[in-house]
Amino acid sequence: MLRRLNYAWRLFATALSFSCFGLGGLLLWIVVFPVLSLFIRDPGRLSITARWVIRQSFRAFVGLMHRLGIFTYETHGLEKLNRQGLLVLANHPSLIDVVFLISFTARADCVVKAGLAANPFTRGAVLAAGFICNDTGPAMVEGGVASLRAGNNLIIFPEGTRTPAKGFPATLRRGASNVAVRGKVDVTPVLIQCNPSMLAKGVPWWRIPARRPHFRIEVRDDMPIASVVGNCGSEALAARRLTEHLADYFTKETRSDPRHASA
């Protein structure tokens, strides 16, 4: 009986949380960001301020879901995200991974799905913050390098989408590696684990797990890319080799994730 009541509460709380997220996104788009633009005319300052507002909003959203008992979480190494000019690469087991990372990362920029710029609940945040859409090809890489050089911390999920239920894929997209190689910046890996699985790829939000999930988010030590790509003869070859190295790295590390181990 208690398990059923707990399940019903978490289902209600999840619906409530996402309703708040959607309404908050609309409020930011329709009210908050237009008001900010009246007082802050410089596009650079406006973008930085918008990102600060988004970070605080995401912190509040994570706190809301945690206090409602939807999930528990632990973090390790967050102090490493207080630097500037980081290329933060993470695996992507859950829909809310980006919410976690932006809420924890100072001056966070992010490569996001192009569809988020058209979604009314996320459009305001994406446009006001100047987040980079992942459908722009070379412009995405150029924008990512420029963002890092401006002192932002750029968050990218190299998979390009959430991890499938079968586990971490054997190959990754090369956009993140191209940013690292062309920007000559080391990688800050983040390992995200969620047990049991929640909000995974292809799973609707209302299909919550039978028990409360636990997230573990660990910021690893920087990965020097010179040791991986130092003897490559071209940027294209370097990006390919780094992508293969990252795929091997995340595949190995996520094997300790119970969700993947049982897949």
Sequence and secondary structure as in RCSB ss.txt:
>XXXX:A:sequence
MLRRLNYAWRLFATALSFSCFGLGGLLLWIVVFPVLSLFIRDPGRLSITARWVIRQSFRAFVGLMHRLGIFTYET
HGLEKLNRQGLLVLANHPSLIDVVFLISFTARADCVVKAGLAANPFTRGAVLAAGFICNDTGPAMVEGGVASLRA
GNNLIIFPEGTRTPAKGFPATLRRGASNVAVRGKVDVTPVLIQCNPSMLAKGVPWWRIPARRPHFRIEVRDDMPI
ASVVGNCGSEALAARRLTEHLADYFTKETRSDPRHASA
>XXXX:A:secstr
 HHHHHHHHHHHHHHHHHHHHHHHHHHIIIIIHHHHHHH   HHHHHHHHHHHHHHHHHHHHHHHHHTTS EEEE
E GGGGGSSS EEEE   STTHHHHHHHHSTTEEEEE GGGGT TTTHHHHHHHT EETTSTHHHHHHHHHHHHT
T EEEE TTSS   TT S S   SHHHHHHHHHT  EEEEEEEEES  S TT  TT   SS  EEEEEE   B S
HHHHTT SSHHHHHHHHHHHHHHHHHHHGGGSHHHHT 
